[in-house]
Amino acid sequence: MSNTATNRPAKARRALVPLVSLGLLGVSLAVAAPANAETSRNGCTVNPLDPKDVRGNDVDFRITVDCNGPKTVEIRQRAYEDERGPRHNDDLLAKRQVTEEFSHHDDARTLHFYVDVRNHDRKGEEVYQLVSFRVENHGGHWSDWTPWEKSAVVEVDHHGL
């Protein structure tokens, strides 16, 4: 029985050590990376924030948009009530498609989407949003739409606010 590592020349064994170390470092970095819902495409990042009670029956389905350089971003946004139970068909509360223009400077902004989530049968609602976007660069070329990104499911208590 022979050990293949000992049959390799010493120079080859020394070259393998940094490569293996680099590979292990890459694995540990990937595992340590935080999970979040934001997506980046063509120099723009869109992040669906957690829905937030604001006033009366309204909930703000906010998103942040951050772009570097001149870009146009087209955003699709869907607000849902999370339905628990055997059927689990979430109710679409509202949807919109919005276009944002960015100048030649780096720019970040928060977009607000106020939705009436009134439900007279019970006190609280569990809501979330889905966001997808595409980017047009200064040359007029559009990227593909990103996959839908989901915010956290948040319970809002709009009655009595």
Backbone as ProteinMPNN parsed JSONL, in Angstrom:
{"seq_chain_A": "MSNTATNRPAKARRALVPLVSLGLLGVSLAVAAPANAETSRNGCTVNPLDPKDVRGNDVDFRITVDCNGPKTVEIRQRAYEDERGPRHNDDLLAKRQVTEEFSHHDDARTLHFYVDVRNHDRKGEEVYQLVSFRVENHGGHWSDWTPWEKSAVVEVDHHGL", "coords_chain_A": {"N_chain_A": [[0.836, -1.171, 0.0], [0.582, 2.137, -0.885], [1.115, 5.528, -0.059], [-0.322, 8.146, -1.671], [0.276, 10.845, -1.37], [2.867, 10.902, -0.41], [4.238, 10.031, -2.585], [4.259, 12.148, -4.311], [6.239, 14.841, -5.568], [8.137, 16.968, -3.363], [7.851, 19.704, -3.888], [5.368, 19.846, -5.188], [3.685, 18.996, -3.119], [4.001, 21.136, -1.32], [2.783, 23.162, -2.78], [0.144, 22.379, -2.771], [-0.778, 22.804, -0.152], [-1.313, 25.689, 0.318], [-3.419, 25.949, -1.527], [-5.405, 24.168, -0.585], [-5.835, 25.324, 1.916], [-6.828, 27.834, 1.134], [-9.177, 27.024, -0.094], [-10.583, 25.952, 2.114], [-10.838, 28.282, 3.625], [-12.502, 29.763, 1.946], [-14.826, 28.201, 2.11], [-15.468, 28.522, 4.842], [-15.925, 31.27, 4.909], [-18.151, 31.471, 3.256], [-20.064, 30.107, 4.765], [-20.172, 31.766, 6.966], [-21.258, 34.095, 6.006], [-23.782, 36.569, 6.243], [-27.32, 36.049, 5.986], [-29.608, 37.743, 3.981], [-32.309, 39.661, 2.531], [-31.765, 41.277, 0.398], [-31.007, 42.07, -3.019], [-28.635, 42.332, -5.632], [-28.008, 43.845, -8.782], [-26.466, 44.71, -11.732], [-25.14, 47.043, -10.665], [-27.021, 48.091, -8.924], [-28.845, 47.825, -5.859], [-31.536, 46.339, -4.252], [-33.632, 46.221, -1.486], [-36.098, 44.606, 0.255], [-37.692, 45.88, 2.955], [-38.814, 45.122, 6.334], [-42.351, 45.087, 6.709], [-44.187, 47.83, 8.166], [-46.217, 49.171, 10.735], [-47.974, 52.219, 10.351], [-50.048, 54.297, 10.359], [-53.443, 54.464, 11.369], [-55.144, 52.133, 9.459], [-53.098, 51.643, 7.75], [-50.165, 50.128, 6.424], [-46.72, 50.34, 5.917], [-44.988, 49.236, 3.263], [-41.984, 49.224, 2.826], [-39.066, 49.773, 0.782], [-35.558, 49.737, 0.135], [-33.461, 51.327, -2.215], [-30.462, 51.326, -3.912], [-28.125, 52.701, -5.995], [-25.254, 52.818, -8.137], [-24.056, 55.25, -10.129], [-25.408, 56.389, -13.35], [-28.549, 55.146, -13.753], [-31.612, 53.424, -14.489], [-34.18, 52.039, -12.664], [-36.537, 49.546, -12.586], [-39.148, 48.452, -10.651], [-40.961, 45.794, -9.278], [-43.505, 45.257, -6.994], [-45.158, 43.5, -4.434], [-47.643, 43.217, -1.995], [-48.625, 41.177, 0.655], [-51.019, 39.348, 2.656], [-50.315, 37.027, 5.055], [-51.571, 33.886, 5.102], [-52.4, 31.425, 7.298], [-52.892, 27.898, 7.678], [-54.718, 25.024, 6.312], [-55.159, 25.477, 3.545], [-53.557, 27.636, 2.832], [-53.399, 29.913, 1.056], [-52.092, 32.833, 0.316], [-53.248, 36.175, 0.676], [-53.302, 38.605, -1.804], [-52.691, 41.868, -1.198], [-52.036, 44.327, -2.369], [-50.442, 45.68, -5.308], [-47.74, 47.026, -7.221], [-45.922, 48.717, -9.801], [-43.016, 50.44, -10.202], [-40.875, 53.06, -11.374], [-37.605, 54.21, -10.973], [-35.268, 56.812, -11.29], [-31.758, 57.284, -11.43], [-29.012, 59.448, -10.928], [-25.726, 60.41, -12.166], [-24.221, 60.203, -9.876], [-23.517, 58.194, -6.941], [-26.339, 56.916, -5.299], [-28.87, 56.534, -2.855], [-32.06, 55.557, -1.718], [-35.193, 55.452, 0.079], [-38.163, 53.884, -0.675], [-41.616, 54.276, -0.241], [-44.591, 52.437, 0.305], [-47.75, 52.572, 0.927], [-50.271, 50.666, 2.302], [-53.621, 49.774, 2.835], [-54.574, 47.597, 5.26], [-56.851, 46.696, 6.428], [-58.893, 44.562, 8.281], [-61.749, 43.489, 9.524], [-62.448, 41.309, 11.04], [-60.544, 40.351, 12.819], [-57.903, 41.238, 15.118], [-55.052, 41.441, 14.554], [-52.763, 41.286, 11.77], [-50.782, 39.235, 9.667], [-48.239, 40.102, 7.609], [-46.341, 40.474, 4.555], [-43.885, 41.23, 1.999], [-43.098, 40.945, -1.515], [-40.452, 41.505, -3.784], [-39.14, 42.405, -6.929], [-36.8, 43.294, -9.476], [-35.434, 45.147, -12.29], [-32.704, 46.504, -14.201], [-31.807, 49.328, -16.1], [-29.102, 50.318, -17.942], [-26.944, 53.138, -18.766], [-26.709, 52.832, -21.491], [-29.11, 51.988, -22.466], [-29.84, 49.335, -22.238], [-31.663, 46.694, -20.838], [-31.524, 44.683, -17.912], [-32.197, 41.241, -17.003], [-35.162, 40.376, -15.126], [-34.883, 40.214, -11.596], [-34.938, 37.388, -9.331], [-37.842, 36.916, -7.225], [-37.76, 38.534, -4.111], [-38.264, 38.092, -0.653], [-39.61, 39.773, 2.144], [-39.429, 39.74, 5.765], [-42.049, 38.019, 7.537], [-44.407, 39.846, 9.187], [-46.252, 40.684, 12.09], [-48.862, 42.899, 12.243], [-50.634, 45.277, 14.098], [-53.159, 46.959, 13.568], [-55.57, 48.048, 14.486], [-56.802, 50.415, 16.774], [-54.669, 52.078, 16.718]], "CA_chain_A": [[0.0, 0.0, 0.0], [1.401, 3.347, -0.92], [0.432, 6.803, 0.215], [-0.108, 8.963, -2.873], [0.859, 12.138, -1.015], [4.319, 10.77, -0.27], [4.804, 9.789, -3.904], [4.368, 13.415, -5.027], [7.448, 15.592, -5.232], [7.979, 17.907, -2.254], [7.395, 20.979, -4.441], [3.929, 19.71, -5.46], [2.999, 18.95, -1.829], [3.992, 22.492, -0.765], [1.822, 23.956, -3.555], [-1.212, 21.969, -2.399], [-1.147, 23.334, 1.159], [-2.042, 26.966, 0.209], [-4.679, 25.781, -2.257], [-6.369, 23.562, 0.323], [-6.147, 26.345, 2.923], [-7.68, 28.828, 0.501], [-10.491, 26.406, -0.279], [-11.246, 25.89, 3.412], [-11.184, 29.651, 3.986], [-13.676, 30.124, 1.146], [-15.988, 27.512, 2.67], [-15.842, 29.143, 6.106], [-16.489, 32.586, 4.621], [-19.501, 31.293, 2.719], [-20.937, 29.72, 5.866], [-20.295, 32.881, 7.9], [-21.922, 35.24, 5.375], [-25.141, 36.732, 6.748], [-28.408, 35.91, 5.019], [-30.557, 38.852, 3.958], [-33.2, 39.578, 1.382], [-31.437, 42.219, -0.668], [-30.454, 41.536, -4.247], [-27.91, 43.31, -6.444], [-27.963, 43.57, -10.208], [-25.964, 45.798, -12.596], [-24.807, 48.261, -9.931], [-28.117, 48.533, -8.051], [-29.255, 46.892, -4.823], [-32.895, 46.575, -3.763], [-33.839, 45.471, -0.26], [-37.442, 44.733, 0.83], [-37.642, 46.013, 4.412], [-39.972, 44.553, 7.025], [-43.515, 45.976, 6.754], [-44.245, 48.579, 9.421], [-47.428, 49.944, 11.039], [-47.715, 53.656, 10.312], [-51.18, 55.101, 10.837], [-54.748, 53.868, 11.071], [-55.081, 50.784, 8.893], [-52.021, 51.594, 6.76], [-48.865, 49.521, 6.678], [-45.721, 50.805, 4.952], [-44.163, 48.185, 2.679], [-40.83, 50.018, 2.386], [-37.9, 49.14, 0.186], [-34.44, 50.638, -0.135], [-32.854, 51.175, -3.532], [-29.145, 51.956, -3.914], [-27.493, 52.521, -7.302], [-24.042, 53.579, -8.407], [-24.015, 55.746, -11.496], [-26.693, 56.645, -14.02], [-29.33, 53.929, -13.968], [-33.051, 53.419, -14.295], [-34.564, 50.786, -12.016], [-37.966, 49.244, -12.619], [-39.372, 47.602, -9.484], [-42.279, 45.186, -9.072], [-43.688, 45.082, -5.56], [-46.412, 42.856, -4.077], [-47.902, 43.157, -0.554], [-49.466, 40.018, 0.939], [-51.382, 38.904, 3.998], [-49.901, 35.637, 5.215], [-52.692, 33.064, 5.572], [-52.018, 30.128, 7.866], [-53.956, 26.915, 7.611], [-54.539, 23.942, 5.346], [-55.133, 25.95, 2.157], [-52.384, 28.516, 2.785], [-53.381, 30.828, -0.077], [-51.89, 34.186, 0.821], [-54.059, 37.187, 0.009], [-52.612, 39.747, -2.387], [-53.314, 43.104, -0.713], [-51.792, 45.399, -3.337], [-49.236, 45.527, -6.119], [-47.397, 48.189, -8.02], [-44.669, 48.717, -10.552], [-42.526, 51.809, -10.115], [-39.59, 53.298, -12.017], [-36.776, 55.208, -10.297], [-34.106, 57.277, -12.051], [-30.588, 57.637, -10.638], [-28.076, 60.294, -11.67], [-24.376, 59.877, -12.305], [-23.644, 59.996, -8.547], [-24.096, 57.11, -6.149], [-27.548, 57.418, -4.657], [-29.696, 55.56, -2.138], [-33.316, 56.133, -1.235], [-36.221, 54.545, 0.574], [-39.467, 54.051, -1.324], [-42.709, 53.899, 0.654], [-45.787, 51.898, -0.344], [-48.734, 52.501, 2.004], [-51.359, 49.766, 1.934], [-54.665, 49.588, 3.841], [-54.669, 46.164, 5.55], [-58.012, 46.561, 7.298], [-59.64, 43.311, 8.351], [-62.607, 43.712, 10.692], [-62.71, 40.07, 11.763], [-59.586, 40.09, 13.892], [-57.095, 42.387, 15.499], [-53.731, 41.51, 13.93], [-52.531, 40.705, 10.446], [-49.401, 38.898, 9.353], [-48.03, 40.595, 6.25], [-44.986, 40.466, 4.0], [-43.857, 41.718, 0.62], [-42.177, 40.389, -2.498], [-39.902, 42.552, -4.641], [-38.289, 41.994, -8.043], [-36.453, 44.501, -10.242], [-34.48, 45.084, -13.398], [-31.925, 47.741, -14.29], [-31.407, 49.817, -17.414], [-27.889, 51.116, -17.828], [-26.953, 54.353, -19.59], [-26.761, 52.458, -22.904], [-30.471, 51.611, -22.835], [-30.024, 47.889, -22.175], [-32.294, 46.222, -19.599], [-31.144, 43.378, -17.384], [-33.327, 40.36, -16.721], [-35.775, 40.585, -13.817], [-34.313, 39.412, -10.524], [-35.922, 36.531, -8.66], [-38.605, 37.595, -6.177], [-37.171, 38.52, -2.774], [-39.333, 38.192, 0.34], [-39.306, 40.368, 3.447], [-39.904, 38.937, 6.893], [-43.479, 38.067, 7.82], [-44.522, 40.689, 10.375], [-47.609, 40.874, 12.575], [-49.197, 44.308, 12.454], [-51.838, 45.441, 14.908], [-53.566, 48.27, 13.083], [-56.737, 48.592, 15.201], [-56.47, 51.103, 18.004], [-53.476, 52.935, 16.565]], "C_chain_A": [[0.877, 1.229, 0.0], [0.528, 4.565, -0.68], [0.724, 7.725, -0.958], [0.519, 10.304, -2.55], [2.364, 12.033, -0.889], [4.977, 10.508, -1.612], [4.945, 11.073, -4.708], [5.685, 14.089, -4.658], [7.145, 16.612, -4.133], [7.434, 19.239, -2.728], [5.876, 20.955, -4.68], [3.145, 19.687, -4.156], [2.918, 20.337, -1.213], [2.977, 23.37, -1.497], [0.389, 23.612, -3.173], [-1.671, 22.601, -1.091], [-1.854, 24.679, 1.046], [-3.377, 26.819, -0.516], [-5.753, 25.189, -1.357], [-6.784, 24.579, 1.381], [-7.081, 27.392, 2.352], [-9.084, 28.277, 0.311], [-11.261, 26.33, 1.028], [-11.661, 27.266, 3.88], [-12.433, 30.088, 3.234], [-14.934, 29.473, 1.677], [-16.41, 28.184, 3.96], [-16.419, 30.53, 5.894], [-17.908, 32.472, 4.093], [-20.482, 30.932, 3.825], [-21.18, 30.9, 6.793], [-21.03, 34.078, 7.313], [-23.344, 35.359, 5.876], [-26.165, 36.565, 5.628], [-29.288, 37.144, 5.116], [-31.31, 38.811, 2.652], [-32.794, 40.492, 0.239], [-30.778, 41.507, -1.845], [-29.75, 42.657, -4.99], [-27.91, 42.865, -7.897], [-27.485, 44.833, -10.915], [-25.732, 47.106, -11.855], [-25.91, 48.817, -9.058], [-28.46, 47.418, -7.067], [-30.636, 47.299, -4.334], [-33.113, 45.648, -2.573], [-35.267, 45.673, 0.236], [-37.343, 44.757, 2.352], [-38.874, 45.367, 5.034], [-41.128, 45.547, 6.993], [-43.64, 46.611, 8.134], [-45.581, 49.305, 9.545], [-47.09, 51.421, 10.958], [-48.861, 54.484, 10.873], [-52.486, 54.406, 10.45], [-54.617, 52.429, 10.624], [-53.916, 50.604, 7.937], [-50.761, 50.925, 7.296], [-47.943, 49.998, 5.556], [-44.855, 49.623, 4.528], [-42.971, 48.884, 2.009], [-39.787, 49.151, 1.702], [-36.801, 50.187, 0.069], [-33.868, 50.286, -1.502], [-31.55, 51.962, -3.517], [-28.48, 51.654, -5.25], [-26.218, 53.348, -7.404], [-24.013, 53.965, -9.886], [-25.392, 55.908, -12.107], [-27.408, 55.338, -14.377], [-30.815, 54.253, -13.873], [-33.402, 52.052, -13.738], [-36.075, 50.663, -12.085], [-38.22, 48.173, -11.558], [-40.805, 47.097, -9.479], [-42.391, 44.861, -7.586], [-45.076, 44.514, -5.298], [-46.514, 42.793, -2.553], [-48.915, 42.045, -0.305], [-49.844, 39.94, 2.41], [-51.057, 37.419, 4.054], [-51.05, 34.852, 5.827], [-52.165, 31.73, 6.061], [-53.182, 29.164, 7.703], [-53.742, 25.933, 6.489], [-54.454, 24.418, 3.895], [-53.94, 26.849, 1.889], [-52.284, 29.32, 1.481], [-53.264, 32.245, 0.456], [-52.688, 35.179, -0.006], [-53.175, 38.31, -0.506], [-53.359, 41.005, -1.958], [-53.19, 44.228, -1.736], [-50.544, 45.066, -4.141], [-48.993, 46.825, -6.869], [-46.111, 47.909, -8.783], [-44.231, 50.166, -10.629], [-41.158, 51.894, -10.78], [-38.874, 54.426, -11.292], [-35.562, 55.522, -11.155], [-32.984, 57.651, -11.088], [-29.609, 58.404, -11.512], [-26.696, 59.642, -11.719], [-23.679, 59.667, -10.961], [-24.249, 58.754, -7.896], [-25.275, 57.674, -5.375], [-28.284, 56.262, -3.995], [-30.948, 56.269, -1.664], [-34.238, 55.039, -0.745], [-37.526, 54.894, -0.12], [-40.537, 53.52, -0.384], [-43.914, 53.456, -0.173], [-46.796, 51.641, 0.769], [-49.941, 51.69, 1.538], [-52.319, 49.642, 3.119], [-54.839, 48.082, 4.047], [-55.856, 45.852, 6.463], [-58.671, 45.194, 7.14], [-60.448, 43.389, 9.639], [-62.832, 42.466, 11.533], [-61.731, 39.803, 12.897], [-58.642, 41.264, 14.047], [-55.783, 42.511, 14.726], [-53.695, 40.855, 12.563], [-51.07, 40.325, 10.357], [-49.197, 39.22, 7.884], [-46.565, 40.471, 5.86], [-45.052, 41.045, 2.594], [-42.854, 40.926, -0.211], [-41.74, 41.518, -3.414], [-39.021, 41.907, -5.709], [-37.968, 43.256, -8.837], [-35.544, 44.171, -11.421], [-33.856, 46.461, -13.565], [-31.626, 48.051, -15.754], [-30.152, 50.661, -17.226], [-27.958, 52.297, -18.791], [-26.992, 54.059, -21.085], [-28.135, 52.005, -23.361], [-30.742, 50.122, -22.809], [-30.58, 47.485, -20.816], [-31.723, 44.872, -19.205], [-32.388, 42.501, -17.325], [-33.921, 40.762, -15.377], [-35.072, 39.705, -12.8], [-35.369, 38.441, -10.013], [-36.657, 37.344, -7.587], [-37.888, 37.43, -4.843], [-38.278, 38.81, -1.766], [-38.813, 38.868, 1.608], [-39.683, 39.375, 4.535], [-41.428, 39.04, 6.966], [-43.62, 38.767, 9.175], [-45.987, 40.784, 10.78], [-47.819, 42.352, 12.838], [-50.529, 44.357, 13.184], [-52.372, 46.827, 14.622], [-54.766, 48.862, 13.83], [-56.282, 49.253, 16.482], [-55.221, 51.955, 17.91], [-53.874, 54.378, 16.577]], "O_chain_A": [[1.808, 1.342, 0.797], [-0.643, 4.605, -1.057], [1.881, 8.055, -1.217], [1.235, 10.857, -3.385], [3.076, 12.979, -1.227], [6.176, 10.746, -1.758], [5.681, 11.095, -5.695], [6.182, 13.916, -3.545], [6.007, 17.064, -4.002], [6.626, 19.851, -2.029], [5.187, 21.936, -4.402], [2.068, 20.276, -4.071], [1.888, 20.697, -0.642], [2.368, 24.242, -0.878], [-0.492, 24.469, -3.246], [-2.855, 22.904, -0.943], [-2.927, 24.827, 1.631], [-4.353, 27.482, -0.165], [-6.892, 25.657, -1.363], [-7.967, 24.682, 1.706], [-8.032, 27.8, 3.019], [-10.068, 28.983, 0.532], [-12.459, 26.609, 1.058], [-12.728, 27.416, 4.473], [-13.323, 30.712, 3.813], [-15.995, 30.098, 1.703], [-17.604, 28.403, 4.167], [-17.319, 30.935, 6.629], [-18.771, 33.28, 4.438], [-21.618, 31.407, 3.82], [-22.268, 31.032, 7.352], [-21.393, 34.993, 8.052], [-24.058, 34.358, 5.936], [-25.902, 36.9, 4.473], [-29.673, 37.548, 6.213], [-30.99, 38.019, 1.765], [-33.441, 40.474, -0.808], [-30.095, 40.494, -1.689], [-30.209, 43.799, -4.982], [-27.824, 41.676, -8.203], [-28.048, 45.909, -10.712], [-26.089, 48.171, -12.359], [-25.763, 49.905, -8.502], [-28.378, 46.233, -7.392], [-30.875, 48.469, -4.035], [-32.821, 44.453, -2.635], [-35.631, 46.789, 0.604], [-36.954, 43.764, 2.967], [-39.858, 45.097, 4.345], [-40.915, 46.737, 7.227], [-43.254, 46.018, 9.142], [-46.032, 49.964, 8.608], [-46.039, 51.843, 11.44], [-48.652, 55.294, 11.776], [-52.617, 53.842, 9.364], [-54.044, 51.601, 11.332], [-53.752, 49.526, 7.366], [-50.355, 51.124, 8.441], [-48.342, 50.052, 4.393], [-44.091, 49.078, 5.325], [-42.957, 49.102, 0.797], [-39.643, 47.965, 1.998], [-37.078, 51.378, -0.079], [-33.801, 49.12, -1.892], [-31.537, 53.137, -3.149], [-28.291, 50.49, -5.603], [-26.117, 54.433, -6.832], [-23.952, 53.108, -10.768], [-26.408, 55.611, -11.479], [-26.93, 54.546, -15.189], [-31.212, 55.237, -13.25], [-32.976, 51.027, -14.271], [-36.802, 51.574, -11.688], [-37.586, 47.118, -11.566], [-41.748, 47.87, -9.653], [-41.488, 44.267, -6.998], [-46.06, 44.986, -5.867], [-45.571, 42.36, -1.889], [-49.945, 41.978, -0.976], [-49.11, 40.394, 3.287], [-51.481, 36.649, 3.192], [-51.457, 35.128, 6.956], [-51.545, 30.989, 5.299], [-54.334, 29.587, 7.602], [-52.729, 25.98, 5.792], [-53.741, 23.812, 3.095], [-53.374, 26.808, 0.796], [-51.214, 29.397, 0.876], [-54.229, 32.795, 0.988], [-52.796, 35.05, -1.226], [-52.397, 38.897, 0.245], [-54.524, 41.19, -2.312], [-54.133, 44.991, -1.943], [-49.703, 44.276, -3.713], [-49.909, 47.609, -7.116], [-45.339, 47.008, -8.457], [-44.992, 51.026, -11.074], [-40.381, 50.939, -10.759], [-39.464, 55.473, -11.026], [-34.908, 54.621, -11.682], [-33.232, 58.265, -10.05], [-29.396, 58.066, -12.677], [-26.528, 58.477, -11.359], [-22.639, 59.01, -10.914], [-25.344, 58.319, -8.251], [-25.208, 58.788, -4.856], [-28.312, 55.148, -4.518], [-30.907, 57.431, -1.259], [-34.094, 53.867, -1.095], [-37.94, 56.053, -0.147], [-40.386, 52.446, 0.199], [-44.211, 54.033, -1.219], [-46.72, 50.631, 1.469], [-50.55, 51.991, 0.511], [-51.895, 49.433, 4.255], [-55.209, 47.369, 3.114], [-55.849, 44.853, 7.182], [-58.961, 44.739, 6.033], [-59.879, 43.358, 10.73], [-63.36, 42.564, 12.64], [-62.067, 39.094, 13.845], [-58.596, 42.165, 13.209], [-55.444, 43.608, 14.283], [-54.503, 39.98, 12.251], [-50.21, 41.013, 10.908], [-49.89, 38.685, 7.018], [-45.678, 40.377, 6.708], [-46.132, 41.315, 2.068], [-41.91, 40.329, 0.306], [-42.539, 42.38, -3.781], [-38.257, 40.984, -5.427], [-38.772, 44.188, -8.87], [-34.977, 43.083, -11.524], [-34.416, 47.463, -13.122], [-31.249, 47.176, -16.534], [-30.146, 51.608, -16.439], [-28.923, 52.435, -19.544], [-27.283, 54.958, -21.874], [-28.312, 51.67, -24.532], [-31.776, 49.68, -23.31], [-30.051, 47.875, -19.775], [-31.47, 44.02, -20.057], [-33.5, 42.97, -17.57], [-33.256, 41.419, -14.576], [-34.705, 38.571, -13.108], [-36.563, 38.645, -10.237], [-36.137, 38.349, -7.102], [-37.463, 36.331, -4.486], [-39.127, 39.67, -1.998], [-37.716, 38.57, 2.079], [-40.196, 38.294, 4.248], [-42.018, 40.022, 6.515], [-43.036, 38.344, 10.172], [-46.864, 40.944, 9.93], [-47.051, 42.981, 13.566], [-51.434, 43.567, 12.911], [-52.073, 47.772, 15.352], [-54.955, 50.078, 13.802], [-55.454, 48.699, 17.204], [-54.761, 52.499, 18.914], [-53.018, 55.255, 16.461]]}, "name": "protein", "num_of_chains": 1, "seq": "MSNTATNRPAKARRALVPLVSLGLLGVSLAVAAPANAETSRNGCTVNPLDPKDVRGNDVDFRITVDCNGPKTVEIRQRAYEDERGPRHNDDLLAKRQVTEEFSHHDDARTLHFYVDVRNHDRKGEEVYQLVSFRVENHGGHWSDWTPWEKSAVVEVDHHGL"}
